[in-house]
């Protein structure tokens, strides 16, 4: 009898617990589960700027889309001819070498099966004349760069006729802003750039790549050349995407002067000064550390010493080729913030700085390197 009585009590408690759970209000799905708003869509992004392509790819992949990228219009046309039914929407940059967005759209519209394929124009400037020209070329809509993620996602979903779109009012940003913006520089809007351009480490790499692109200005002898005009347009769009507002504004002014066949020499000097000033900021910002933590897992001095020695030996040969695997392994032992300055120096091909960073890391870890390398 006692056992039966115990079983009745247990059963009653279980039932009461279940009833209590059923009466509790259901928690809403987390934002993470609602962010795949473009799941099932295949997007073709066409842009001659590799940073723009990477940003668009990261943003829309995070929303669940399959993203295909092409760096010029001719490649896009060739791809679509061979993949008629595989693309749901095209995001098309307007100004590109080889074939601009207008010409590319015109060729796409000549293919009967692609007459109704949604094509959205991308441009750093949205002017009435551009919108009219885009519409005449057969484009369905227009997005200004740098694009607002919410507006872009909603427009893509609308044009691609995605009916199961979930509109999300995010309580937390898509990308964690893990680095303090204490490092300030007039003409730079870090906060807005980080909202959609990637996490801090990725943003730093974009900044470094941007400076490398700007170096091409030093080897262009004529400011009236097509090469110069193309580079100014690229700098204008990329700078705006990265929150480098002053540089973008000056480049925009130069772009306008070029369009009207006016002299650009005076304002070009202003652009170079702005880039030089931004270079110091970018170096400081990219080298800033977010944490004082040293290791990400059990510290193994012997392994770290061996890895640093391998990197040092390679750097002393003025060639970082083949270091990817070694740096990845090093990342398993040291925090990203610790080895990021070394990676940035290698990205710049600044080998003396890279050597200095290696020795600094060894000193911080209280490690010794091969005597013949120091």
VEXTOR-758225 format. One line per 5 residues: number of its first residue (from 1); their letters; for each residue x, y, z of N, C-alpha, C. Coordinates in steps of 0.1 Angstrom, whole numbers. Last residue first. Layout:
NUM) a) X,Y,Z,X,Y,Z,X,Y,Z ~ ...;
end
This chain:
374) xxxxx) 677,365,-337,674,377,-329,685,387,-330 ~ 683,341,-349,673,350,-355,671,363,-348 ~ 700,326,-335,705,331,-348,695,341,-354 ~ 686,318,-313,696,329,-312,700,335,-325 ~ 651,314,-315,664,309,-320,675,320,-319;
369) xxxxx) 637,329,-285,637,325,-299,650,320,-303 ~ 620,325,-254,633,328,-262,631,323,-276 ~ 594,342,-236,600,331,-244,612,335,-251 ~ 575,358,-223,587,354,-216,593,341,-222 ~ 555,369,-237,553,355,-232,565,350,-224;
364) xxxxx) 567,393,-243,555,393,-235,552,379,-229 ~ 588,384,-259,591,390,-247,579,390,-237 ~ 573,374,-281,582,365,-274,585,371,-260 ~ 561,398,-290,553,387,-285,561,377,-276 ~ 584,412,-298,576,417,-287,567,406,-281;
359) xxxxx) 592,396,-319,601,397,-307,593,403,-295 ~ 571,401,-336,574,387,-332,582,388,-319 ~ 572,428,-340,560,423,-334,563,409,-328 ~ 596,430,-354,595,437,-342,583,431,-334 ~ 589,416,-378,599,411,-369,599,417,-355;
354) xxxxx) 570,434,-387,566,421,-384,576,414,-375 ~ 586,456,-393,576,458,-382,572,444,-378 ~ 602,445,-414,608,450,-401,598,451,-390 ~ 580,439,-433,588,429,-426,596,433,-414 ~ 553,447,-443,562,455,-436,570,445,-427;
349) xxxxx) 532,439,-458,545,435,-462,556,443,-456 ~ 507,443,-447,514,455,-453,527,451,-460 ~ 503,418,-437,494,423,-447,500,435,-455 ~ 522,419,-417,524,410,-428,515,413,-440 ~ 510,437,-400,523,440,-405,526,431,-417;
344) xxxxx) 487,422,-393,486,434,-401,499,438,-407 ~ 498,401,-379,491,398,-391,490,411,-400 ~ 508,416,-357,517,408,-365,511,405,-379 ~ 484,426,-346,494,435,-351,504,428,-360 ~ 471,401,-338,466,409,-349,476,419,-354;
339) xxxxx) 480,387,-316,487,384,-329,482,393,-340 ~ 464,397,-296,478,396,-294,485,395,-307 ~ 438,394,-304,443,408,-301,458,408,-300 ~ 434,367,-304,435,374,-317,441,388,-315 ~ 456,350,-281,444,357,-285,446,365,-298;
334) xxxxx) 474,320,-287,474,334,-284,461,340,-288 ~ 468,294,-296,474,296,-283,474,310,-278 ~ 457,294,-320,451,285,-310,456,287,-296 ~ 472,310,-335,460,316,-330,453,307,-320 ~ 492,293,-343,495,302,-333,483,308,-327;
329) xxxxx) 477,281,-364,481,273,-352,485,282,-340 ~ 476,302,-381,464,296,-376,466,288,-364 ~ 503,306,-387,496,317,-380,483,311,-374 ~ 508,282,-401,515,285,-388,508,296,-380 ~ 491,285,-423,489,274,-414,496,276,-400;
324) xxxxx) 502,308,-435,488,308,-431,486,297,-420 ~ 527,310,-446,526,312,-431,512,310,-426 ~ 532,308,-473,532,296,-465,530,297,-451 ~ 549,339,-476,542,328,-483,543,315,-474 ~ 562,362,-468,553,355,-459,545,343,-464;
319) xxxxx) 595,371,-472,584,364,-479,575,357,-469 ~ 619,378,-462,611,388,-469,600,381,-477 ~ 632,362,-446,635,359,-460,626,369,-469 ~ 622,369,-422,636,374,-425,640,371,-439 ~ 599,355,-422,598,369,-424,612,375,-428;
314) xxxxx) 608,329,-416,602,332,-429,601,347,-432 ~ 618,333,-390,627,328,-401,621,331,-415 ~ 594,340,-377,605,349,-378,615,345,-389 ~ 578,317,-379,574,329,-385,585,339,-387 ~ 594,299,-364,592,296,-378,587,309,-386;
309) xxxxx) 593,312,-339,606,311,-346,604,308,-361 ~ 567,309,-333,572,322,-335,585,322,-342 ~ 567,281,-330,558,287,-340,563,301,-343 ~ 584,277,-308,587,271,-321,579,278,-332 ~ 570,291,-288,583,296,-292,587,290,-306;
304) xxxxx) 547,276,-286,546,290,-291,559,295,-295 ~ 558,252,-277,551,252,-290,550,266,-295 ~ 568,261,-252,577,254,-262,571,255,-276 ~ 546,271,-237,557,280,-242,566,274,-252 ~ 515,268,-237,526,259,-240,537,267,-246;
299) xxxxx) 486,274,-218,498,280,-223,509,269,-225 ~ 454,264,-227,466,261,-219,479,266,-225 ~ 441,291,-246,440,278,-240,453,275,-233 ~ 446,317,-252,432,313,-253,430,298,-249 ~ 466,342,-235,464,329,-241,449,326,-242;
294) xxxxx) 463,369,-225,474,365,-234,471,352,-241 ~ 442,397,-220,444,383,-219,455,379,-229 ~ 436,423,-222,450,420,-218,452,405,-216 ~ 418,434,-251,419,427,-239,434,425,-235 ~ 420,448,-275,407,448,-267,408,441,-254;
289) xxxxx) 444,470,-288,441,457,-282,428,458,-274 ~ 451,485,-320,445,486,-306,442,472,-301 ~ 459,485,-345,468,479,-336,463,479,-322 ~ 439,498,-359,441,484,-362,450,477,-352 ~ 443,524,-348,431,517,-345,432,502,-348;
284) xxxxx) 468,531,-357,465,531,-343,453,522,-340 ~ 464,529,-385,474,521,-379,472,520,-364 ~ 443,548,-388,441,533,-391,451,525,-385 ~ 456,572,-382,445,567,-374,443,552,-376 ~ 475,573,-403,480,572,-389,469,567,-380;
279) xxxxx) 458,574,-425,467,563,-423,472,562,-409 ~ 445,598,-423,437,586,-420,446,574,-418 ~ 465,615,-433,460,616,-419,453,604,-414 ~ 466,606,-459,478,605,-451,474,606,-436 ~ 441,612,-468,445,598,-468,457,596,-458;
274) xxxxx) 442,640,-467,432,633,-459,436,618,-457 ~ 462,645,-486,464,649,-472,454,641,-463 ~ 449,635,-509,462,629,-504,465,632,-490 ~ 428,654,-511,426,640,-509,438,633,-503 ~ 442,678,-515,434,676,-503,431,662,-500;
269) xxxxx) 452,673,-541,461,675,-530,454,673,-516 ~ 428,673,-555,435,660,-554,446,661,-542 ~ 422,699,-557,414,691,-547,421,677,-545 ~ 441,706,-577,440,713,-564,434,704,-553 ~ 435,689,-599,448,689,-593,448,695,-578;
264) xxxxx) 413,688,-615,412,682,-602,425,683,-594 ~ 394,706,-639,407,703,-633,406,698,-619 ~ 366,690,-656,373,701,-649,386,697,-642 ~ 347,673,-668,360,676,-674,367,688,-669 ~ 326,665,-653,324,677,-660,337,682,-667;
259) xxxxx) 336,642,-641,324,641,-650,322,653,-658 ~ 356,653,-625,360,645,-637,348,644,-646 ~ 340,666,-606,349,674,-615,353,666,-627 ~ 329,643,-593,321,653,-600,329,661,-610 ~ 352,632,-582,344,624,-592,335,633,-600;
254) xxxxx) 359,651,-564,368,649,-576,360,641,-587 ~ 338,648,-546,340,661,-553,349,659,-565 ~ 343,622,-538,330,625,-545,332,638,-552 ~ 367,626,-524,367,617,-536,354,620,-544 ~ 356,640,-503,366,647,-512,366,639,-525;
249) xxxxx) 339,621,-491,334,634,-496,343,640,-506 ~ 358,600,-484,347,598,-493,341,611,-499 ~ 373,614,-465,379,609,-477,369,606,-488 ~ 354,618,-445,361,630,-452,367,625,-465 ~ 345,592,-438,336,602,-444,343,613,-451;
244) xxxxx) 349,562,-436,359,573,-438,353,584,-445 ~ 332,541,-434,330,552,-425,341,562,-426 ~ 334,522,-454,342,520,-441,341,531,-431 ~ 319,532,-474,315,519,-468,322,517,-455 ~ 334,554,-481,320,556,-475,316,543,-468;
239) xxxxx) 356,541,-492,357,550,-480,344,552,-473 ~ 344,528,-514,350,520,-503,351,529,-490 ~ 336,550,-530,327,540,-525,332,532,-513 ~ 361,564,-535,348,571,-530,339,561,-523 ~ 377,545,-546,381,551,-532,368,557,-526;
234) xxxxx) 364,541,-570,366,530,-561,369,535,-547 ~ 367,566,-582,354,561,-579,354,550,-569 ~ 395,568,-583,388,577,-575,374,572,-572 ~ 400,547,-602,405,546,-588,397,555,-579 ~ 388,558,-625,383,545,-620,387,543,-605;
229) xxxxx) 403,581,-629,389,582,-626,383,569,-620 ~ 429,569,-634,427,578,-622,412,579,-619 ~ 423,556,-658,428,548,-646,426,556,-633 ~ 418,577,-675,407,568,-671,410,560,-659 ~ 435,607,-665,434,594,-672,422,586,-667;
224) xxxxx) 440,631,-653,429,631,-663,427,617,-670 ~ 461,630,-637,448,629,-630,437,630,-640 ~ 489,610,-644,479,619,-650,466,618,-643 ~ 503,590,-630,510,603,-633,500,614,-638 ~ 501,569,-603,493,574,-615,498,589,-618;
219) xxxxx) 513,562,-580,520,558,-593,512,562,-605 ~ 497,570,-559,511,576,-560,518,572,-573 ~ 474,556,-560,474,570,-564,488,576,-566 ~ 480,532,-549,480,532,-564,480,547,-568 ~ 475,534,-522,489,536,-527,490,537,-542;
214) xxxxx) 448,527,-519,452,541,-521,466,544,-525 ~ 450,500,-515,444,505,-528,448,519,-530 ~ 461,500,-489,469,494,-500,463,499,-514 ~ 439,511,-475,452,519,-476,461,514,-488 ~ 421,490,-478,418,503,-484,431,511,-485;
209) xxxxx) 434,470,-462,432,468,-477,429,481,-484 ~ 430,482,-437,443,479,-442,443,478,-458 ~ 402,481,-436,409,494,-435,423,493,-441 ~ 397,454,-436,392,462,-447,399,476,-447 ~ 408,447,-412,415,442,-424,410,450,-436;
204) xxxxx) 391,459,-394,405,463,-395,411,459,-408 ~ 368,444,-400,368,458,-403,382,464,-404 ~ 376,420,-389,373,421,-403,374,435,-407 ~ 377,427,-362,389,422,-368,387,423,-384 ~ 350,435,-356,361,444,-355,373,440,-363;
199) xxxxx) 327,422,-381,332,424,-368,345,432,-368 ~ 309,441,-407,316,429,-401,321,432,-387 ~ 293,462,-415,305,459,-423,313,447,-417 ~ 272,471,-400,269,461,-411,281,457,-418 ~ 282,486,-379,268,481,-378,266,470,-388;
194) xxxxx) 307,497,-383,306,484,-377,292,478,-377 ~ 300,522,-395,307,512,-403,306,498,-397 ~ 289,535,-373,281,532,-384,287,521,-393 ~ 313,537,-357,301,531,-352,292,526,-364 ~ 332,552,-370,334,538,-368,321,531,-365;
189) xxxxx) 336,576,-391,324,571,-383,325,556,-381 ~ 358,602,-395,356,587,-394,345,584,-386 ~ 363,628,-391,361,624,-405,359,609,-406 ~ 386,627,-365,376,635,-373,375,630,-387 ~ 389,599,-346,396,607,-356,385,614,-364;
184) xxxxx) 396,580,-316,387,588,-324,396,596,-335 ~ 395,554,-296,404,560,-306,395,567,-316 ~ 372,544,-284,379,554,-277,389,561,-286 ~ 354,524,-290,357,535,-300,364,546,-294 ~ 363,491,-281,359,505,-277,363,514,-288;
179) xxxxx) 351,462,-298,363,472,-295,358,485,-292 ~ 329,448,-303,337,444,-291,349,453,-289 ~ 300,448,-312,310,459,-313,319,457,-301 ~ 287,421,-330,291,426,-317,302,437,-319 ~ 261,423,-353,276,422,-351,280,428,-338;
174) xxxxx) 235,428,-350,239,416,-356,254,413,-354 ~ 225,441,-317,230,442,-331,235,429,-337 ~ 194,432,-301,209,433,-301,214,434,-315 ~ 169,432,-308,172,438,-295,187,440,-294 ~ 154,439,-339,165,433,-332,167,440,-319;
169) xxxxx) 126,430,-352,131,442,-344,141,438,-335 ~ 122,415,-382,127,414,-369,131,427,-364 ~ 99,399,-403,105,412,-400,109,412,-385 ~ 104,372,-422,101,376,-409,107,389,-406 ~ 91,360,-452,100,369,-446,95,372,-432;
164) xxxxx) 78,343,-469,79,338,-455,89,347,-448 ~ 78,351,-495,66,354,-487,67,350,-473 ~ 97,366,-518,98,357,-507,87,360,-497 ~ 100,379,-542,87,373,-539,89,362,-528 ~ 121,394,-548,123,379,-550,110,372,-547;
159) xxxxx) 112,418,-539,114,416,-554,116,402,-557 ~ 111,414,-511,99,418,-519,101,415,-533 ~ 137,407,-504,126,397,-502,114,401,-510 ~ 150,431,-511,154,418,-518,142,408,-517 ~ 138,448,-493,137,450,-507,139,437,-515;
154) xxxxx) 146,437,-469,132,438,-471,130,440,-486 ~ 174,440,-471,168,427,-470,153,427,-473 ~ 177,468,-473,182,459,-484,175,446,-483 ~ 167,477,-449,161,481,-461,164,472,-473 ~ 186,465,-431,171,462,-430,164,465,-443;
149) xxxxx) 211,475,-440,208,461,-441,193,458,-441 ~ 217,501,-461,211,498,-449,206,483,-449 ~ 248,503,-480,234,500,-479,230,498,-464 ~ 269,530,-487,267,518,-481,253,515,-477 ~ 249,528,-517,260,522,-509,266,533,-500;
144) xxxxx) 214,525,-523,226,534,-521,236,526,-513 ~ 196,507,-547,201,507,-533,213,516,-532 ~ 167,505,-567,180,511,-565,183,510,-550 ~ 150,483,-592,151,492,-580,165,497,-578 ~ 152,470,-616,139,471,-609,139,481,-597;
139) xxxxx) 165,479,-648,167,476,-634,154,478,-627 ~ 165,487,-675,158,475,-671,160,470,-657 ~ 174,511,-683,182,499,-686,175,486,-683 ~ 156,528,-671,155,526,-686,163,514,-690 ~ 164,526,-645,151,521,-648,150,519,-663;
134) xxxxx) 189,539,-647,188,525,-642,175,519,-646 ~ 182,564,-655,190,556,-664,189,541,-660 ~ 168,572,-632,161,572,-645,168,563,-655 ~ 189,571,-613,177,563,-611,169,561,-624 ~ 206,590,-624,210,577,-623,199,567,-621;
129) xxxxx) 190,614,-621,195,609,-634,199,595,-634 ~ 188,615,-593,176,613,-602,180,608,-616 ~ 213,597,-576,208,609,-582,196,605,-591 ~ 230,584,-552,217,581,-558,212,595,-563 ~ 262,569,-550,254,582,-551,241,579,-558;
124) xxxxx) 272,544,-550,275,552,-539,268,565,-539 ~ 249,518,-560,257,530,-563,260,538,-551 ~ 232,492,-576,240,496,-564,249,508,-568 ~ 200,480,-587,212,488,-589,219,492,-576 ~ 188,449,-590,188,460,-582,201,468,-584;
119) xxxxx) 167,428,-608,180,434,-608,179,447,-600 ~ 148,399,-612,150,412,-605,164,416,-604 ~ 140,386,-643,149,384,-632,151,398,-625 ~ 124,387,-665,118,391,-653,127,389,-641 ~ 141,380,-686,134,392,-687,129,397,-674;
114) xxxxx) 155,356,-689,159,365,-678,152,378,-678 ~ 146,343,-711,144,336,-698,147,345,-686 ~ 156,360,-732,142,359,-729,139,353,-715 ~ 181,383,-729,179,369,-728,164,366,-723 ~ 181,410,-727,180,404,-741,178,389,-741;
109) xxxxx) 187,415,-701,173,416,-705,171,411,-720 ~ 215,413,-702,207,403,-694,193,403,-699 ~ 222,436,-716,224,423,-722,216,412,-715 ~ 213,456,-697,207,455,-711,209,442,-717 ~ 230,451,-676,215,448,-674,209,447,-688;
104) xxxxx) 254,459,-687,252,445,-683,237,442,-682 ~ 250,486,-691,252,477,-703,249,463,-699 ~ 247,494,-664,236,496,-674,238,487,-686 ~ 271,487,-652,259,481,-648,247,482,-657 ~ 298,484,-677,291,490,-665,277,483,-663;
99) xxxxx) 325,465,-684,311,467,-688,304,472,-676 ~ 352,475,-680,349,464,-689,334,466,-694 ~ 345,488,-647,353,487,-659,348,475,-667 ~ 314,502,-634,324,491,-634,332,492,-647 ~ 289,516,-618,301,520,-624,311,509,-623;
94) xxxxx) 268,500,-605,266,508,-618,279,511,-625 ~ 264,467,-594,270,480,-593,269,487,-606 ~ 235,449,-587,244,453,-598,250,466,-595 ~ 223,419,-576,227,432,-571,238,438,-580 ~ 197,399,-587,210,404,-590,212,417,-583;
89) xxxxx) 179,369,-577,180,383,-578,195,387,-580 ~ 180,341,-580,167,347,-577,168,363,-578 ~ 195,318,-602,197,330,-594,183,337,-592 ~ 191,295,-617,198,294,-604,199,306,-596 ~ 182,294,-643,172,292,-632,178,292,-618;
84) xxxxx) 205,298,-659,193,305,-661,184,305,-649 ~ 234,296,-662,226,293,-649,213,300,-649 ~ 245,305,-684,247,291,-681,240,287,-669 ~ 239,332,-683,235,324,-695,236,309,-693 ~ 250,340,-659,236,339,-660,231,331,-672;
79) xxxxx) 278,340,-666,273,331,-656,258,329,-657 ~ 278,360,-686,282,347,-689,277,337,-679 ~ 271,382,-670,262,378,-681,266,364,-685 ~ 292,383,-652,279,381,-647,270,376,-658 ~ 314,389,-668,314,376,-661,299,373,-656;
74) xxxxx) 307,414,-676,307,404,-686,307,390,-679 ~ 308,430,-652,295,427,-659,296,415,-669 ~ 330,418,-626,326,426,-637,314,421,-644 ~ 332,401,-604,338,414,-604,337,422,-616 ~ 307,383,-586,314,385,-599,320,399,-599;
69) xxxxx) 295,359,-563,300,372,-566,308,372,-579 ~ 266,346,-547,276,344,-558,282,358,-561 ~ 252,334,-518,257,345,-525,268,342,-535 ~ 224,323,-504,235,318,-511,240,329,-519 ~ 211,337,-472,212,336,-487,224,329,-492;
64) xxxxx) 211,342,-445,207,329,-450,207,327,-465 ~ 222,364,-435,207,364,-436,202,351,-442 ~ 248,359,-438,243,359,-425,228,359,-424 ~ 249,364,-465,251,350,-461,246,349,-446 ~ 247,392,-465,236,384,-470,237,369,-467;
59) xxxxx) 272,399,-453,259,404,-447,248,395,-452 ~ 292,387,-468,291,384,-454,277,388,-449 ~ 287,398,-494,287,384,-492,285,380,-477 ~ 291,425,-489,278,421,-493,276,406,-491 ~ 319,424,-482,309,429,-473,295,424,-476;
54) xxxxx) 330,414,-506,331,407,-494,321,411,-483 ~ 323,435,-524,319,421,-526,319,413,-514 ~ 337,456,-513,322,457,-514,317,443,-516 ~ 363,447,-517,358,449,-503,343,450,-503 ~ 365,446,-545,366,433,-537,361,435,-523;
49) xxxxx) 347,461,-569,354,464,-557,354,452,-548 ~ 330,456,-590,345,455,-592,353,458,-580 ~ 302,435,-587,309,448,-582,324,446,-585 ~ 273,418,-583,283,422,-593,289,435,-589 ~ 259,390,-568,264,404,-565,275,407,-575;
44) xxxxx) 231,371,-568,244,373,-576,247,388,-574 ~ 216,349,-545,219,363,-550,232,363,-558 ~ 191,327,-538,205,328,-544,206,342,-550 ~ 172,318,-509,174,327,-521,189,326,-525 ~ 171,303,-486,165,297,-498,167,306,-511;
39) xxxxx) 168,330,-464,171,316,-466,164,311,-478 ~ 167,355,-456,168,353,-470,171,339,-473 ~ 166,356,-428,154,361,-435,155,359,-451 ~ 177,344,-404,179,339,-417,167,343,-426 ~ 170,354,-379,178,362,-387,180,357,-401;
34) xxxxx) 157,340,-360,148,347,-369,157,355,-379 ~ 174,329,-342,166,320,-350,158,327,-361 ~ 184,351,-330,193,343,-338,185,334,-347 ~ 164,360,-314,167,367,-326,175,359,-335 ~ 144,332,-301,156,342,-300,158,348,-314;
29) xxxxx) 109,332,-298,121,326,-304,132,337,-304 ~ 95,339,-266,96,341,-281,109,335,-286 ~ 82,315,-244,92,325,-247,93,327,-262 ~ 48,311,-235,60,307,-243,69,318,-246 ~ 37,313,-201,38,319,-215,50,314,-222;
24) xxxxx) 26,284,-185,36,294,-186,36,300,-200 ~ 10,262,-186,3,275,-184,13,287,-185 ~ 27,241,-189,18,244,-200,11,258,-199 ~ 39,240,-164,47,244,-176,38,248,-187 ~ 17,231,-149,23,244,-146,31,250,-158;
19) xxxxx) 13,206,-160,2,216,-161,8,230,-159 ~ 37,194,-151,34,196,-166,24,206,-168 ~ 33,195,-123,45,202,-130,42,205,-144 ~ 11,179,-121,10,193,-117,21,201,-123 ~ 22,155,-129,11,160,-137,10,175,-134;
14) xxxxx) 41,151,-109,46,152,-123,35,159,-131 ~ 25,148,-87,35,159,-87,39,162,-102 ~ 11,125,-93,3,138,-91,13,150,-92 ~ 31,106,-93,24,109,-105,16,122,-105 ~ 39,107,-66,48,111,-77,41,115,-89;
9) xxxxx) 15,98,-54,21,112,-51,30,117,-62 ~ 13,73,-64,2,82,-67,7,97,-64 ~ 36,61,-54,35,63,-68,24,73,-72 ~ 30,61,-27,41,69,-31,40,72,-46 ~ 9,43,-27,6,56,-23,17,66,-28;
4) xxxx) 22,19,-34,12,25,-43,9,39,-40 ~ 38,16,-12,44,19,-25,34,25,-35 ~ 19,12,8,28,24,9,34,27,-5 ~ 8,-12,0,0,0,0,9,13,0;
end
